[in-house]
Amino acid sequence: MVDRLRQLVHQESPPGAVRRLHDCADLLESWISPVLGRPAVRVLHDGLPHLLWPAEDQRVLLLGHYDTVWPEGTVADWPFAVADGIATGPGVCDMKSGIVQMVTALSLLPDTSRVGVLLTCDEESGSPTSRPLIEQQALRSRAVLVAEPSTEDGALKVARKGGSMYRITVQGRAAHAGVEPHRGVNAAVELAHQVLAVRALATEGTSVTPTVLSAGSISNQVPESATFCVDVRAWTREELDRVDRMIHAMTPWLPEAALVVGGGINRYPLQESVALPLLELARLAGRELGLPPLAGAHAPGASDANFTGSLGVATLDGLGGVGGGSHARTEWVDVTQLADRAALLAGTVAGVLTAHRRSGLAAARPAVTRT
């Protein structure tokens, strides 16, 4: 498993790098297709290759992504390394270790005929092209198990914040900044007021964060236009809806300025109700394997589990590597736990299949409205 993790980390897969993503997809196909005994369907959107191994009678979907946040060439100065049982390198935790564990888990199962696998390549960009495919395959399944990393202490993820993304454009009027600034409508000033107004929408548990800002093009001109981006995270869909309404209702502070709001809710939260039945199955599998007791954690970050859980499909996240530091040069994973976590995933899949035969899991599935 460590050798495979090294190979996968060195097979770089930056966001949007079509050639690199296809090369990585080739490697993953060579590992997974022989284990499942069926070929992958390479689903292309804008040239991006999503890998799907559908099952005819699909009861479980194993879900993950093989793109990372790291640009091409990162491994040249930060190669995969292992020291004292800890592996480091770009994407080692998020989420290439989870994929390696997934491959091993599949090899441990005596029958994978009812297990589908989907590995996408645009999750780090917000899943713009893979979301319809994720939702389609989730709705074909009784349960979705997501191989994103666990918490640093090994807890599985039973809830995640939902997220929204906005790009707000301010339109003003240009004028000479020194000679007649009063004839302009300063888009930078309007932007400043709107940034403060947006930040005030945050409440406890809901973050509303202005991020990228830009205004003007030259220092001696009143800025004619400006833009800023906003990142919103919340534990409930009601909170996301509230912030969405208020952002779209914003009005200009300066006379003659204009606002255009783009974007909206990207994904609703993953709620505990869809995860807890699967957590119990994972705990049972862990006990049978003699593993330490498993906890369920609330994670502020979002993943593709938000999409599947929002459909009412039983979803459990955090079944990947035990590590931390994702998206940072401190990224790490504990390779001494790779085998146990692969066995845990296999045992959880087997538990889902058994629970479905007994109709227990289907009864636990909540009814929600798809949006």
C-alpha positions in Angstrom: 0.0 0.0 0.0 2.9 2.4 0.7 4.4 1.6 -2.7 1.1 2.4 -4.3 0.7 5.6 -2.4 4.2 6.7 -3.5 3.3 5.9 -7.1 0.0 7.8 -6.9 1.5 10.8 -5.2 4.2 11.1 -7.9 1.5 10.8 -10.6 0.5 14.4 -10.2 -3.1 15.4 -10.8 -3.5 19.2 -10.6 -6.9 20.8 -11.1 -7.7 21.3 -14.8 -4.5 19.7 -16.1 -6.2 17.4 -18.6 -3.1 15.5 -19.7 -1.9 14.8 -16.2 -5.4 13.8 -15.1 -5.7 11.3 -17.9 -2.3 9.8 -16.9 -3.5 9.5 -13.4 -6.8 7.9 -14.5 -4.8 5.4 -16.5 -3.0 4.3 -13.4 -6.2 4.0 -11.3 -7.9 2.0 -14.0 -5.0 -0.5 -14.0 -5.5 -1.0 -10.3 -9.2 -1.0 -9.9 -10.6 -2.7 -13.1 -8.9 -6.0 -12.4 -10.1 -6.1 -8.8 -13.7 -5.4 -9.8 -13.6 -7.6 -12.8 -15.2 -4.9 -15.0 -13.9 -2.0 -17.0 -14.2 1.7 -16.1 -16.4 4.1 -17.9 -14.3 7.3 -18.5 -16.9 10.1 -18.4 -15.5 13.2 -20.0 -16.7 16.7 -19.3 -14.6 19.5 -20.9 -11.9 17.0 -21.4 -11.8 16.1 -17.6 -11.9 12.3 -17.0 -14.1 11.1 -14.3 -13.8 7.3 -13.6 -16.9 5.3 -13.0 -17.3 1.6 -12.4 -21.1 1.2 -12.1 -22.7 -1.9 -10.7 -25.8 -3.3 -12.3 -27.6 -3.8 -9.0 -25.8 -1.1 -7.1 -26.2 -1.1 -3.3 -23.1 0.7 -2.3 -21.2 3.6 -3.9 -17.5 4.2 -3.0 -16.9 7.8 -3.8 -13.7 9.9 -4.0 -11.6 12.2 -6.1 -8.1 12.0 -7.4 -7.4 15.7 -8.2 -5.3 17.6 -5.7 -4.8 21.3 -5.0 -1.1 21.1 -5.9 0.2 22.6 -9.2 2.3 20.5 -11.6 5.9 20.2 -10.6 5.3 20.2 -6.9 6.7 16.7 -6.4 10.1 17.9 -7.8 10.8 19.9 -4.6 8.5 18.0 -2.3 8.6 14.3 -3.2 6.8 11.5 -1.3 8.7 10.5 1.8 8.1 8.2 4.8 9.7 8.7 8.3 8.6 7.0 11.5 5.4 5.8 9.9 4.3 9.2 8.6 4.1 9.8 4.9 4.3 13.3 3.4 3.9 14.7 -0.1 1.4 16.6 -2.2 -2.1 15.0 -1.9 -0.9 12.2 0.4 -3.8 12.9 2.8 -6.3 14.6 0.6 -7.0 12.1 -0.7 -4.6 9.7 -2.4 -4.2 7.6 0.7 -8.0 7.1 0.7 -7.9 5.8 -2.9 -5.2 3.3 -2.0 -7.2 2.1 0.9 -10.3 1.9 -1.4 -8.4 -0.4 -3.8 -7.2 -2.6 -1.0 -10.7 -2.8 0.5 -12.2 -3.9 -2.8 -9.6 -6.7 -3.0 -10.7 -7.9 0.5 -14.4 -8.3 -0.5 -15.5 -11.7 -1.7 -18.1 -10.2 -4.0 -18.1 -6.6 -5.5 -20.9 -7.1 -7.9 -23.2 -4.7 -6.0 -20.5 -2.1 -5.3 -20.0 0.9 -7.6 -17.0 3.1 -7.6 -16.7 6.7 -8.7 -13.5 8.8 -8.7 -13.9 12.3 -9.9 -11.2 14.9 -10.9 -12.7 18.3 -10.1 -13.6 18.1 -6.4 -11.0 20.6 -5.5 -12.6 23.1 -7.9 -16.1 22.7 -6.5 -17.2 19.6 -8.5 -18.7 21.7 -11.3 -18.7 19.0 -13.9 -18.9 15.9 -11.7 -21.9 16.9 -9.5 -24.6 15.5 -11.9 -22.7 12.2 -12.1 -22.3 12.0 -8.4 -26.0 12.6 -7.7 -27.0 10.1 -10.5 -24.9 7.3 -9.0 -25.9 8.1 -5.4 -29.6 7.8 -6.3 -28.8 4.4 -7.7 -27.3 3.3 -4.4 -28.6 2.6 -0.9 -25.4 4.0 0.7 -22.4 6.1 -0.2 -19.1 5.7 1.6 -16.6 8.5 1.0 -12.9 8.0 1.2 -12.0 11.5 2.2 -9.5 11.7 5.1 -10.7 11.1 8.7 -9.8 13.5 11.4 -6.3 13.5 12.8 -7.4 11.2 15.6 -9.2 8.8 13.3 -12.8 9.9 13.7 -15.2 9.4 10.8 -17.2 12.4 9.5 -20.9 12.4 10.2 -21.7 16.1 9.5 -20.2 18.7 7.2 -20.9 22.4 6.7 -22.5 23.4 3.5 -21.0 26.2 1.4 -21.8 29.0 -1.0 -19.6 31.0 -3.3 -20.3 34.5 -4.7 -18.6 37.0 -7.0 -19.9 40.5 -6.6 -19.1 43.1 -9.3 -19.4 46.8 -8.5 -19.9 49.2 -11.4 -19.0 52.9 -10.9 -17.8 55.7 -13.2 -14.2 56.6 -14.0 -12.8 60.1 -13.5 -9.4 61.7 -13.1 -8.3 60.9 -9.5 -6.4 64.2 -9.1 -8.3 66.7 -11.2 -11.9 65.9 -10.8 -12.5 62.9 -8.5 -15.9 64.2 -7.6 -17.1 63.5 -11.1 -16.5 59.8 -10.6 -18.3 57.0 -8.8 -15.6 55.2 -6.9 -16.1 51.5 -7.3 -13.4 50.8 -4.7 -15.2 52.8 -2.1 -18.5 51.0 -2.9 -16.6 47.7 -2.6 -15.3 48.6 0.8 -18.8 49.3 2.1 -20.1 46.1 0.6 -17.3 44.0 2.1 -18.1 45.2 5.6 -21.9 44.7 5.0 -21.3 41.1 3.8 -19.0 40.3 6.8 -21.8 41.5 9.1 -24.0 38.6 7.9 -21.9 36.1 9.8 -23.4 34.5 13.0 -22.1 31.9 15.4 -21.5 28.8 13.4 -21.9 30.6 10.1 -18.9 32.2 8.4 -19.2 34.8 5.7 -15.7 35.6 4.5 -14.7 38.1 1.8 -11.7 36.7 0.0 -10.3 37.9 -3.4 -10.7 41.7 -4.0 -9.7 43.9 -6.9 -10.5 47.4 -8.0 -9.2 49.8 -10.7 -6.4 49.4 -13.2 -4.2 52.6 -12.8 -3.3 54.7 -9.8 -4.5 58.1 -11.1 -8.0 57.1 -12.1 -11.2 56.7 -10.0 -11.9 53.0 -10.3 -14.7 52.3 -12.7 -15.2 48.7 -11.6 -14.3 46.4 -8.7 -15.0 42.8 -7.7 -14.8 40.7 -4.6 -15.5 37.1 -3.8 -17.3 35.7 -0.7 -17.0 32.3 0.9 -19.9 31.2 3.1 -20.1 28.1 5.3 -23.0 27.0 7.6 -24.2 23.9 9.4 -27.8 24.2 8.2 -29.5 24.8 4.9 -31.7 27.4 6.6 -28.6 29.5 7.3 -27.2 29.1 3.8 -30.6 30.2 2.4 -30.7 33.2 4.8 -27.3 34.5 3.7 -28.1 33.8 0.1 -31.2 35.9 0.3 -29.4 38.8 2.0 -26.5 38.8 -0.4 -28.8 38.8 -3.4 -30.8 41.7 -1.8 -27.8 44.0 -1.4 -28.2 47.5 -2.7 -25.5 50.1 -3.5 -24.3 52.5 -0.8 -23.1 55.2 -3.3 -25.5 57.0 -5.5 -25.2 55.9 -9.2 -23.2 52.8 -8.3 -24.5 49.4 -9.4 -24.0 45.8 -8.1 -24.2 42.5 -9.9 -24.2 39.4 -7.7 -23.1 36.1 -9.2 -22.9 32.7 -7.7 -25.0 31.1 -4.9 -25.3 28.0 -2.8 -22.8 25.4 -3.9 -23.7 22.5 -1.6 -26.0 22.0 1.4 -24.7 20.5 4.6 -24.2 16.8 5.3 -26.6 16.1 8.2 -26.0 13.6 11.0 -29.3 11.9 10.2 -28.0 10.4 7.0 -24.7 9.3 8.5 -25.5 7.8 11.9 -26.9 4.5 10.7 -23.7 3.9 8.6 -21.5 5.0 11.6 -23.1 2.2 13.6 -22.2 -0.3 10.9 -18.6 1.0 10.7 -18.4 0.7 14.5 -19.5 -2.9 14.4 -17.0 -3.6 11.6 -14.3 -2.0 13.7 -15.1 -4.0 16.8 -15.0 -7.2 14.8 -11.5 -6.2 13.6 -10.4 -5.3 17.1 -9.8 -1.7 16.2 -10.1 1.2 18.8 -13.7 2.6 19.2 -14.7 4.9 16.3 -16.0 8.4 17.0 -18.1 10.6 14.7 -17.0 14.1 14.0 -18.4 17.3 12.6 -16.2 18.8 10.0 -16.4 22.4 8.9 -15.1 21.7 5.4 -17.3 20.5 2.6 -16.9 17.4 0.3 -18.9 15.6 -2.3 -20.6 13.8 0.7 -22.7 17.0 1.0 -24.2 16.3 -2.4 -25.1 12.7 -1.7 -26.4 13.3 1.8 -28.6 16.2 0.6 -30.4 13.7 -1.6 -31.3 11.7 1.5 -29.0 8.9 0.6 -27.2 7.3 3.6 -23.7 8.8 3.5 -20.6 8.3 5.7 -17.5 10.4 5.1 -13.9 10.2 6.5 -13.2 6.6 5.6 -9.9 7.6 4.0 -6.4 8.1 5.5 -5.7 9.1 9.1 -3.8 12.3 8.7 -4.0 16.1 8.5 -2.5 19.2 7.0 -4.6 19.0 3.9 -3.9 21.8 1.3 -0.7 22.7 3.1 3.0 21.8 3.0 2.4 20.1 6.3 0.2 17.4 4.8 0.7 14.0 6.3 -0.9 10.5 6.7 -0.2 7.7 9.1 0.9 4.8 6.9 0.8 2.4 9.9 -3.0 2.6 9.8 -3.5 2.1 6.0 -4.2 -1.6 6.3 -6.5 -1.4 9.3 -8.5 1.4 7.6 -8.8 -0.6 4.3 -10.1 -3.5 6.3 -12.5 -1.1 8.1 -13.9 0.1 4.8 -14.3 -3.4 3.5 -16.1 -4.4 6.7 -18.4 -1.4 6.4 -19.3 -2.3 2.8 -20.0 -5.8 3.9 -22.2 -4.5 6.7 -24.2 -2.3 4.3 -24.9 -5.2 2.0 -26.0 -7.3 4.9 -28.1 -4.5 6.4 -29.8 -4.0 3.1 -30.8 -7.6 2.8 -32.4 -7.2 6.2 -34.0 -4.0 5.1 -32.6 -2.1 8.1 -30.6 0.5 6.2 -33.4 1.3 3.7 -35.7 2.0 6.7 -33.2 4.5 8.1 -33.1 6.6 5.0 -34.8 10.0 5.6 -37.2 11.7 3.3 -35.9 15.0 2.0 -36.7 17.3 -0.9 -34.1 17.4 -3.6 -33.0 21.0 -4.6 
